[in-house]
Amino acid sequence: GLPYSMKEAGFPLGVLLLFVVAYITDYSIILLIKGGNLSSTNTYQELVRKTYGLVGYLILSTLQFLYPFIAMISYNIITGDTLTKVFQRIPGVGPDNVLTDRHFIILLTTIIFTLPLSLYRDIAKLGKVSLISLILTIVILIIVMVRTVTLSPQVPKSENAWTFAKPNAVQAIGVMSFAFICNHNSFLIYGSLEEPTLKNWSRVTHVSVSLAVVISVMFAACGYMTFTGYAEGDIFENYCRGDNLATFGRFCYGVTVILTFPLECFVTREVIANVFFHGSLSTVFHIIVTVVIIAVATGVSLVYDCLGIVLELNGVLSATPLVFIIPTACYLRLSKERWNHSDSLISCLILVVGVLVMTVGFVMTVLHPQECSHGKEMFYCFPSNDSFPNSTLPP
């Protein structure tokens, strides 16, 4: 969704906003653990409960459930979008084949991959899975960069493609927040460190967010420069179905998303365990809760398939308060620092920005929903346009 966010914000402003969101994410993740240390708590929910009582705890639990749950829906949408186009390239697989049906693919990948991986009880067991996902992300980035060189000259640039800023910049921040957020599982990962200290956590966070922002800026820039104002919420919707290199990218993308899905399921399950089961689930309830969560997420993704709006709404309603508002609000209440201390001033600024982004972003998303041309072959893919290297058009 990052090239799409460039279209929303305006490319130059979009790149600046990516760095701003990355900085705020990095700062708030560390602030979250600082708040945990100040309050002697080791989960996001316990931190908020100790700071703002039952009301704060319930608000946080709702947001902490919604963000990863909606993320799971978006991952299923992506899986259905990408893998069906991959299977279409297999000789003998025609338009009527079951492998080109997004509903079948979503159900198949859920049963074979995401459900079994999500049934693990220890998030540390997904470490190797996460490494594979990271490697595939680099492969996808390389493919997008190659196609920027080979495909970009043949895609006409949209009107006002290089305008500095556009009116939907706030919605773009929502998409970027969705891309960067990991606050909801920070305590889980902090607890999985061999030496869970603030110094080690800060180092891990700085390295992770720095790598993420480099990949994100390169991905957003290359994707936007290729398609400008035609960029879709799912960038692989922009590539022609006969593009073999993009098809390999879709395969890597689909695998990456399938491997990321269980991390979100861990968080949704933990929220339910903390709110309804006093923090622990028996083996039977662990299985039941996991199956129910995945079944509902899969059901929604089978009937709704417009990714851009899902990213925007999840970004402004869930990711923004989890990244911008709640960590800073907790720290400001717990900290004994003077009001003019740097941490206090930065926290206040991030808090105000978060409230504005959440409010304005939601209003604009509702009043000005973006058009979704999901599943359509783009106009530059038809025979009347020049073909491009390593590509054949579908019959």
C-alpha positions in Angstrom: 0.0 0.0 0.0 3.0 2.4 0.2 3.0 3.5 -3.5 -0.7 4.1 -3.0 0.0 6.4 0.0 2.4 8.4 -2.2 -0.5 8.9 -4.6 -2.7 10.1 -1.7 -0.2 12.5 -0.2 1.8 13.7 -3.2 5.2 12.1 -3.8 7.6 14.6 -2.2 5.4 15.1 0.9 4.7 11.3 1.0 8.4 10.5 1.3 8.8 13.1 4.1 5.8 11.6 5.9 7.3 8.1 5.7 10.4 9.3 7.6 8.2 11.1 10.2 6.0 8.1 10.7 9.1 5.9 11.0 10.6 8.2 13.7 7.4 8.3 15.6 7.1 4.5 15.5 10.7 4.1 16.7 10.1 6.6 19.5 6.8 5.2 20.7 8.0 1.6 20.7 10.8 2.5 23.1 8.5 4.8 25.1 6.1 1.8 25.5 8.7 -0.3 27.1 9.8 2.7 29.3 6.2 2.9 30.4 6.2 -0.8 31.2 9.3 -0.4 33.3 7.9 2.6 35.1 4.6 0.8 35.9 6.2 -2.6 36.5 4.0 -4.2 33.8 4.9 -6.5 31.0 2.0 -6.3 28.5 0.5 -3.3 26.7 -2.9 -4.0 28.3 -1.5 -4.1 31.9 0.4 -0.9 31.2 -2.8 0.9 30.1 -4.9 -0.6 32.9 -2.4 0.5 35.6 -2.3 4.0 34.0 -5.9 4.7 33.0 -8.0 2.1 34.8 -10.6 -0.2 33.4 -12.0 2.2 30.7 -8.5 2.7 29.2 -7.9 -1.0 29.4 -11.1 -1.8 27.4 -10.4 0.9 24.8 -6.8 -0.4 24.3 -8.0 -4.0 24.2 -10.5 -3.1 21.5 -7.9 -1.3 19.4 -5.3 -4.0 20.0 -7.7 -6.6 18.8 -9.0 -4.7 15.8 -5.7 -3.7 14.3 -4.2 -7.2 13.9 -7.7 -8.7 13.2 -8.2 -6.3 10.3 -4.6 -6.9 9.2 -5.4 -10.6 9.0 -8.4 -9.7 6.7 -6.1 -7.6 4.5 -3.5 -10.3 4.3 -6.2 -12.8 3.1 -7.3 -10.2 0.5 -3.7 -10.0 -0.7 -3.3 -13.7 -0.8 -6.4 -14.1 -2.9 -5.3 -11.3 -5.2 -1.8 -12.4 -5.8 -1.7 -16.2 -5.8 -4.7 -16.5 -8.2 -2.6 -14.5 -10.8 0.4 -16.7 -10.1 -1.7 -19.9 -10.8 -3.1 -18.3 -14.0 0.4 -18.4 -15.4 0.7 -22.2 -15.1 0.1 -23.9 -18.5 -3.3 -25.6 -18.6 -4.8 -23.5 -15.9 -7.6 -21.6 -17.5 -9.9 -18.8 -16.2 -12.5 -21.4 -15.0 -9.9 -23.4 -13.1 -10.5 -23.6 -9.3 -6.9 -22.3 -8.7 -8.0 -18.9 -10.2 -10.8 -18.5 -7.7 -9.8 -16.1 -4.9 -12.3 -17.7 -2.5 -10.8 -21.2 -3.0 -7.2 -19.9 -2.7 -8.0 -18.0 0.6 -9.6 -21.1 2.1 -6.8 -23.4 0.9 -3.9 -21.3 2.3 -5.8 -20.8 5.5 -6.3 -24.5 6.1 -2.8 -25.6 4.9 -0.6 -22.8 6.2 -2.0 -19.9 8.3 -4.1 -22.0 10.7 -1.4 -24.5 11.6 1.2 -21.8 12.1 -1.2 -19.8 14.2 -1.7 -22.7 16.6 1.8 -22.3 18.0 1.8 -21.0 21.6 5.3 -19.5 21.6 5.9 -16.5 19.3 9.6 -17.2 19.4 9.0 -20.3 17.3 8.1 -18.0 14.4 11.6 -16.5 14.4 12.7 -18.5 11.3 9.4 -17.9 9.6 9.9 -14.1 10.1 13.5 -14.3 8.6 12.1 -16.0 5.5 9.5 -13.3 5.2 12.2 -10.6 5.5 14.3 -12.2 2.8 11.3 -12.5 0.5 10.5 -8.8 1.1 14.0 -7.9 -0.2 13.3 -10.1 -3.3 10.0 -8.2 -3.9 11.8 -4.9 -3.6 14.4 -5.9 -6.2 11.6 -6.9 -8.6 9.7 -3.6 -8.1 13.0 -1.7 -8.7 13.7 -3.7 -11.9 10.2 -3.0 -13.2 10.7 0.7 -12.5 13.4 0.7 -15.1 11.8 -1.6 -17.6 8.1 -0.8 -17.3 7.9 2.8 -16.1 8.7 4.4 -19.6 5.6 2.6 -21.0 3.1 3.6 -18.4 1.9 7.2 -19.1 2.3 9.5 -16.1 -0.9 10.8 -14.5 -1.9 14.4 -14.3 -0.1 16.3 -11.5 2.0 13.2 -10.8 4.8 15.2 -9.1 2.7 17.7 -7.1 4.4 18.3 -3.7 1.2 17.8 -1.6 -2.3 16.5 -2.1 -5.5 16.8 0.0 -5.5 13.1 1.1 -2.2 13.3 3.0 -3.8 12.5 6.3 -5.3 9.3 4.9 -1.8 8.5 3.6 -0.4 8.7 7.1 -3.0 6.1 8.1 -1.6 3.7 5.4 2.0 4.4 6.5 1.0 3.8 10.2 -0.5 0.5 9.2 2.8 -0.4 7.4 5.1 0.5 10.4 3.1 -0.4 13.5 4.4 -3.1 15.7 3.4 -1.6 19.1 0.7 -4.1 19.6 3.2 -7.0 19.7 6.2 -5.1 21.2 5.9 -6.6 24.7 5.6 -10.1 23.2 8.9 -9.6 21.3 10.6 -7.7 24.1 9.9 -10.7 26.4 11.4 -13.0 23.8 14.8 -11.3 23.9 17.6 -13.3 25.6 18.3 -10.2 27.7 15.2 -8.0 27.9 16.8 -4.7 28.8 15.9 -1.2 27.6 19.3 -0.8 26.1 19.0 -4.0 24.1 15.4 -3.1 23.1 16.4 0.3 21.9 19.2 -1.2 19.7 16.8 -3.8 18.3 14.2 -1.2 17.6 16.6 1.3 16.0 18.0 -1.4 13.7 14.5 -2.8 12.8 12.8 0.5 12.1 15.8 1.9 10.2 15.8 -1.2 7.9 12.0 -0.9 7.6 12.1 2.8 6.5 14.9 2.2 3.9 12.9 -0.7 2.4 9.6 1.3 2.6 11.0 4.5 1.0 12.6 2.5 -1.8 9.4 0.4 -2.3 7.1 3.5 -2.2 9.4 5.5 -4.5 9.9 2.8 -7.1 6.2 1.7 -7.1 5.0 5.3 -7.4 7.5 6.3 -10.1 6.3 3.3 -12.2 2.6 3.9 -11.9 2.2 7.5 -10.5 -1.5 8.3 -10.0 -2.6 4.9 -11.2 -1.1 3.1 -8.2 -3.6 0.7 -6.5 -3.9 -0.1 -2.8 -2.2 -3.4 -3.7 0.7 -2.5 -6.0 0.7 -5.9 -7.6 -2.7 -5.1 -9.0 -0.9 -2.6 -11.3 1.3 -5.1 -13.0 0.0 -6.9 -16.1 -1.1 -10.5 -15.6 1.2 -11.6 -18.3 4.3 -10.1 -16.6 6.4 -13.1 -15.6 8.8 -11.2 -13.3 5.8 -9.6 -11.5 4.2 -13.0 -11.3 7.3 -14.3 -9.4 7.0 -11.2 -7.2 3.3 -12.0 -6.5 4.3 -15.5 -5.4 6.9 -14.1 -3.0 4.4 -11.5 -1.8 1.8 -14.1 -1.2 4.2 -16.3 0.8 5.4 -13.3 2.8 1.8 -12.4 3.8 1.0 -16.0 4.7 4.1 -16.1 7.0 3.2 -12.8 8.6 -0.4 -13.7 9.3 0.3 -15.9 12.4 2.1 -13.0 14.2 -1.2 -11.0 14.0 -3.2 -14.0 15.2 -0.9 -14.3 18.2 -1.9 -10.7 19.3 -5.6 -11.1 18.8 -5.6 -14.3 20.7 -3.6 -12.8 23.5 -6.1 -9.9 23.8 -9.0 -12.3 24.1 -7.1 -14.4 26.6 -6.3 -11.4 28.8 -9.9 -9.9 28.7 -11.9 -13.1 29.0 -9.7 -15.8 30.4 -7.4 -14.0 32.9 -4.4 -14.2 30.7 -4.1 -17.9 30.0 -5.9 -20.4 27.7 -6.1 -24.2 28.2 -5.1 -26.3 25.2 -8.7 -26.8 24.2 -9.6 -23.1 24.4 -6.4 -22.1 22.7 -7.4 -24.2 19.7 -11.1 -23.0 19.8 -10.2 -19.3 20.0 -7.6 -19.6 17.3 -10.0 -21.3 14.9 -12.8 -18.8 15.6 -10.6 -15.8 15.0 -9.2 -17.2 11.8 -12.7 -18.3 10.6 -14.2 -14.9 11.1 -11.3 -13.1 9.5 -11.4 -15.5 6.5 -15.2 -15.1 6.2 -14.9 -11.3 5.9 -12.0 -11.5 3.4 -14.1 -13.8 1.2 -16.9 -11.2 0.8 -14.8 -8.0 0.7 -11.8 -7.4 -1.5 -10.9 -3.7 -1.8 -7.5 -3.4 0.0 -6.9 0.4 -0.1 -9.9 1.4 2.0 -9.1 -1.5 4.5 -5.6 -0.1 4.9 -6.8 3.5 5.3 -9.5 2.7 7.9 -7.3 0.3 9.9 -4.5 2.9 9.8 -6.5 5.9 11.1 -8.8 4.0 13.5 -6.4 1.4 15.0 -2.8 2.0 14.1 -2.7 5.7 14.8 -4.0 5.5 18.4 -1.8 2.5 19.1 1.4 4.2 17.7 0.8 7.9 18.3 -1.7 8.4 21.2 -1.7 5.6 23.8 2.1 5.1 24.3 2.6 8.9 24.8 -0.4 9.3 27.0 0.8 6.5 29.3 4.3 7.9 29.5 3.2 11.4 30.2 1.0 10.2 33.1 3.7 7.9 34.5 6.8 9.9 34.0 8.2 12.1 36.8 10.2 14.3 34.4 9.5 18.0 34.2 7.1 19.2 31.6 9.9 20.8 29.6 12.0 17.6 29.4 12.6 16.5 25.8 10.7 13.2 26.3 7.7 15.1 27.7 7.7 17.7 24.9 8.1 15.2 22.1 5.4 13.0 23.7 3.0 15.9 23.8 3.6 16.8 20.2 3.1 13.2 19.0 -0.1 12.9 21.1 -1.6 16.0 19.4 -0.6 14.9 15.9 -2.1 11.5 16.6 -5.5 12.9 17.6 -5.5 15.1 14.5 -4.6 12.3 12.2 -7.2 9.9 13.6 -10.0 12.4 13.5 -9.3 14.1 10.2 -8.3 10.8 8.5 -11.5 9.0 9.5 -13.7 11.9 8.3 -11.9 12.2 5.0 -11.9 8.4 4.4 -15.7 8.3 4.9 -16.4 11.5 2.9 -14.0 10.8 0.1 -13.6 7.0 -0.3 -11.0 6.1 -2.9 -12.2 4.3 -6.0 -11.3 0.6 -6.0 -10.6 -1.0 -9.4 -9.7 -4.3 -7.9 -9.2 -7.2 -10.3 -9.2 -5.2 -13.5 -6.4 -5.4 -16.0 -4.9 -1.9 -16.3 -5.3 0.0 -19.6 -1.6 -0.1 -20.4 -1.6 -3.9 -20.5 -3.8 -4.3 -23.6 -2.3 -5.1 -27.0 -2.7 -1.6 -28.3 0.1 -0.6 -25.9 3.7 -1.6 -26.4 4.7 -4.8 -24.8 7.6 -4.8 -22.3 10.5 -7.1 -21.8 10.0 -10.5 -20.2 6.2 -10.3 -20.6 3.5 -11.8 -22.6 -0.1 -10.8 -22.6 -2.7 -13.3 -21.6 -4.9 -14.7 -24.4 
